[in-house]
Amino acid sequence: MRIGILSGHHMLDLMKNPEDIKVHTPYGDIVLRVSTLGKHEVFFVQRHGEFANLPPHRVNHLGNIHALAVSHVSNVFSVGTVGSMQKTIRPGDFVIPHDFIDATKSRPVTFFDDQRVHVDMTEPFCPSLRELMVKTCRNLKDVTVQDHGVYLVTEGPRLETAAEIRLYSKVADIVGMTLAPEVILAREKGMCFASLCLVCNMAAGLQQRLKANEITAIYKKKEPLISNILRLTIQSLDEKQPCPCPSDISKATL
Ligand SMILES: [Zn+2]
C-alpha cells in the first residue's frame, strides 16, 4: 500500500535510504521523498516546500495533495504542531483530532473550480486511521494522547490574539495553521486522512508570551516519538481498512 506523510519537518529518522522524486503537478513541482516501511511504500512531503521555507499561508496544499494522489497514495498521515486552548491539554501532549473548523481567509480550498462538487464533511478524518493511531499511542510509554479534539485552523503567519483564543476556545480545543485545506483536498481525492498533532504551547492568554523557539524546542524533543508513532501505525496497516472515505467523494458530485 502507498502511504503519504505530510509534515513541517523532514523527519530524517523515519525514512531509511530515501529517494527524492520530483512530481510535476498543475500547481507546481513537488518533491516527494520515497522509502519503504515494512510492506508499505512511504511518500513523504515537506509541507512547506523542498527548502522548508514557505510560511503557512503560502503552503502549496493543492500541489502537495495532487502529488500524493497521482502517486496512488491511499492513506495520508499529517503531522503538525498546535497550541492548546484547553487547560486539560498540555504542551507535550498529542491530539488526534476528530473534527476541524476552517478559519483561514485566502487559501485555495478545492480542486473543483469548474464543477459543482460538495464533499460530505460529517466525519472529515478517516475513522480507521484515527483508531489505529490512537491504539499505537496508547501502547507507548511516555505518550499522553487525546483521542479526539477540534482543530481550529487560522490563516497565520501571525499567532492569535488573546481575544481570538477566548472566542475559539468555546468551539475548539487546539489551534494551528496547516490542517486546512490539507484535509479537505485529501477528501476530494478520496484518500483516507488522519492527523497527529503535537501540542507545543498554550495559546495566547493562557501562558506567558509565546516565543517561536519554544515551539521548535518541544518539537525537537518529541520528534523521535512522532517517528515511532508513525512507524508503528503504518506497520500495523492492513491492505484493506474498512472505511467510508473513498466512497464519500463518489457521492459528492451534483
Ligand atoms: Zn478512510
Residues whose N, C-alpha, C, O or C-beta is under 5 A from the ligand:
A	BS01	ZN	C126 P127 C192 C243 P244 C245
